[in-house]
Amino acid sequence: MGEINIKDEAHRLVDQLPKDSTWDDLMHEIYVRQAIESGLADSKEGRTTDVRDVRKKYGLSK
């Protein structure tokens, strides 16, 4: 995938919001988008932890 033009993506994001959206709605959408992109970048770079290791560390069952 090529370089993302943040300004164009922001316009698309705003255009997809309902007419009665609030600033909080917009901030939420930006946060979710950024979190997903960061996670995908981490995954691509191998910066992940196996779920079994996380469960063991925190004493969680399957």
Backbone as JSON, one array per atom type, in Angstrom:
{
  "sequence": "MGEINIKDEAHRLVDQLPKDSTWDDLMHEIYVRQAIESGLADSKEGRTTDVRDVRKKYGLSK",
  "N": [[0.85, -1.17, 0.0], [0.53, 2.26, -0.73], [1.79, 5.53, 0.27], [-0.15, 7.14, 2.75], [-2.35, 9.8, 2.47], [-2.93, 11.9, 4.88], [-4.63, 14.12, 5.19], [-6.52, 13.78, 3.11], [-7.62, 11.35, 3.95], [-8.72, 12.13, 6.39], [-10.72, 13.85, 5.51], [-12.37, 11.99, 4.19], [-13.13, 10.44, 6.37], [-14.6, 12.3, 7.92], [-16.63, 12.86, 6.09], [-18.02, 10.47, 6.15], [-19.31, 10.42, 8.56], [-22.42, 10.69, 10.38], [-24.85, 13.37, 9.93], [-25.56, 14.5, 12.39], [-23.39, 14.23, 14.08], [-21.07, 14.51, 16.81], [-18.28, 16.39, 18.24], [-17.01, 14.59, 19.88], [-17.74, 12.17, 18.68], [-16.3, 12.36, 16.3], [-13.66, 12.48, 17.29], [-13.52, 9.96, 18.45], [-13.7, 8.27, 16.19], [-11.33, 9.0, 14.87], [-9.45, 8.17, 16.79], [-9.93, 5.36, 16.85], [-9.27, 4.67, 14.21], [-6.53, 5.39, 14.16], [-5.54, 3.66, 16.14], [-6.0, 1.15, 15.0], [-4.38, 1.32, 12.68], [-1.86, 1.61, 13.89], [-1.66, -0.83, 15.22], [-1.68, -2.62, 13.05], [0.72, -1.85, 11.83], [2.56, -2.53, 13.86], [2.18, -5.31, 13.88], [3.03, -5.96, 11.29], [5.74, -5.36, 11.53], [6.53, -7.25, 13.28], [6.21, -6.83, 15.98], [4.73, -8.19, 18.15], [2.94, -10.15, 20.61], [2.47, -13.43, 21.55], [-0.74, -14.72, 22.19], [-0.99, -16.77, 24.05], [1.21, -16.38, 25.69], [0.58, -13.93, 26.86], [-1.76, -14.6, 28.24], [-0.7, -16.43, 30.08], [1.09, -14.79, 31.5], [-0.67, -13.06, 32.84], [-2.24, -14.79, 34.24], [-4.57, -15.81, 33.07], [-7.29, -17.84, 31.94], [-7.99, -20.1, 29.2]],
  "CA": [[0.0, 0.0, 0.0], [1.32, 3.47, -0.84], [1.69, 6.52, 1.34], [-1.49, 7.62, 3.06], [-2.48, 11.24, 2.59], [-3.74, 12.06, 6.09], [-5.67, 15.12, 4.96], [-7.58, 13.15, 2.32], [-8.27, 10.33, 4.8], [-9.53, 12.85, 7.37], [-11.92, 14.31, 4.79], [-13.22, 10.81, 4.0], [-13.67, 10.07, 7.68], [-15.63, 13.29, 8.26], [-17.75, 12.69, 5.16], [-18.76, 9.25, 6.49], [-20.05, 10.6, 9.81], [-23.78, 11.2, 10.24], [-24.98, 14.83, 10.03], [-25.71, 14.94, 13.78], [-22.22, 13.8, 14.84], [-20.46, 15.46, 17.74], [-16.82, 16.38, 18.24], [-16.6, 13.33, 20.51], [-17.86, 11.13, 17.66], [-15.17, 12.51, 15.39], [-12.44, 12.09, 18.0], [-13.56, 8.51, 18.6], [-13.37, 7.68, 14.89], [-9.9, 9.22, 14.64], [-8.73, 7.29, 17.71], [-10.07, 3.98, 16.38], [-8.48, 4.56, 12.97], [-5.12, 5.44, 14.53], [-5.22, 2.45, 16.89], [-5.95, 0.04, 14.04], [-3.2, 1.48, 11.85], [-0.69, 1.32, 14.72], [-1.63, -2.28, 15.43], [-1.26, -3.27, 11.8], [2.15, -1.57, 11.64], [3.27, -3.37, 14.81], [2.11, -6.68, 13.4], [3.88, -6.07, 10.11], [7.13, -5.27, 11.97], [6.8, -8.35, 14.19], [6.12, -6.38, 17.37], [3.53, -8.81, 18.7], [3.13, -11.13, 21.67], [1.54, -14.55, 21.4], [-1.83, -14.64, 23.16], [-0.73, -17.74, 25.11], [2.15, -15.75, 26.61], [-0.16, -12.89, 27.6], [-2.65, -15.29, 29.18], [0.15, -17.0, 31.14], [1.61, -13.68, 32.3], [-1.72, -12.48, 33.69], [-2.99, -15.85, 34.9], [-5.89, -15.94, 32.45], [-7.57, -19.15, 31.35], [-8.28, -20.08, 27.75]],
  "C": [[0.89, 1.23, 0.0], [1.15, 4.38, 0.35], [0.24, 6.99, 1.51], [-1.45, 9.14, 3.17], [-3.46, 11.5, 3.74], [-4.89, 13.05, 5.88], [-6.83, 14.53, 4.17], [-8.34, 12.12, 3.15], [-9.15, 11.0, 5.84], [-10.82, 13.36, 6.72], [-12.89, 13.14, 4.59], [-13.9, 10.4, 5.3], [-14.8, 11.0, 8.08], [-16.85, 13.1, 7.37], [-18.6, 11.47, 5.5], [-19.58, 9.38, 7.78], [-21.47, 11.08, 9.53], [-23.82, 12.71, 10.46], [-25.03, 15.32, 11.47], [-24.54, 14.53, 14.67], [-21.69, 14.92, 15.72], [-18.94, 15.43, 17.57], [-16.31, 15.08, 18.85], [-16.7, 12.17, 19.53], [-16.67, 11.16, 16.71], [-13.87, 12.06, 16.05], [-12.37, 10.58, 18.19], [-13.15, 7.82, 17.29], [-11.88, 7.84, 14.56], [-9.08, 8.29, 15.51], [-8.76, 5.84, 17.23], [-9.21, 3.75, 15.14], [-6.99, 4.5, 13.28], [-4.69, 4.16, 15.25], [-5.1, 1.25, 15.95], [-4.69, 0.13, 13.19], [-1.92, 1.19, 12.63], [-0.55, -0.18, 14.96], [-1.18, -3.03, 14.2], [0.23, -3.05, 11.54], [2.99, -2.41, 12.59], [3.31, -4.81, 14.35], [3.04, -6.9, 12.21], [5.37, -6.1, 10.49], [7.49, -6.37, 12.98], [6.77, -7.96, 15.66], [4.81, -6.87, 17.98], [3.92, -9.78, 19.81], [2.06, -12.2, 21.5], [0.5, -14.49, 22.53], [-1.62, -15.63, 24.3], [0.23, -17.15, 26.15], [1.46, -14.68, 27.46], [-1.05, -13.55, 28.64], [-1.85, -15.86, 30.35], [0.64, -15.9, 32.07], [0.58, -13.14, 33.29], [-2.62, -13.53, 34.35], [-4.39, -16.03, 34.36], [-6.07, -17.35, 31.87], [-7.89, -18.98, 29.86], [-9.64, -19.65, 27.5]]
}
